[in-house]
């Protein structure tokens, strides 16, 4: 299993599938690369279309290092991990696909990463934008507490219960996930106007967690919004999701290939 070690010592596990122009895929919170990208057939679809899929488990998830200290996730550490992996693999250019948490990371990465040629932001909406006056956000502390509590039946609130149920279903490290929630791991709001490359937004038609995706599309200089069947958890498994992603990325088949061991 290939790994890259971040400067702070956290090991990041990754896999490289296929040959061709590289696509870096960033998964969602409490998921991992296999659940988010391999099982739904997205990796296979990318490889079949002549692209190379590079997937990795974000810190705190899957096979990667999972510190329980919130400080390990602060300061946009996940953005630095994505950039560090691009450097480690020696990519000259790449496309980036992010879902939910991964889309937030991608939105921070792309304005500062000239090697990214196009980007897919999936499962994301107006939480990428600065909140309007009076607009509330679900407190991260409530989600952290739901992840830490011994008895899930004691959790109050639909959203914290949903996060805990998903973490339990995926076998995630609950205490690492709680540390992420407590860390303010993604600081502030990305400068969407600085994303000059083509962007595809893909969201589920029943996704009630993300806010308004159309407002994000309007804030981006070159974006298209596509709505597929599903809620926040199921949209990424829809055949329409992977078809939209492959069609968008295959429209500009340029890039370079990394050289680490492949599967």
Secondary structure, 3 states (H helix, E strand, C coil): CCEEECCCCCEEEEEEECCCEEEEEECCCCCCHHHHHHCCCHHHHHHHCCEEEEEECCCCCCCCCCCCCHHHHCCCHHHHHHHHHHHHHCCCCEEEEEECHHHHHHHHHHCCCCCEEEEEEECCCHHHCCCCCCCCCCCHHHHHHHHHCCCHHHCCCHHHHHHHHHHHHHCCCHHHHHHHHHHCCCCCCCCHHHCCCEEEEEEECCCCCCCCHHHHHHHCCCEEEEEECCCCCCHHHCHHHHHHHHHHHHHHCCCCCCCCCCC
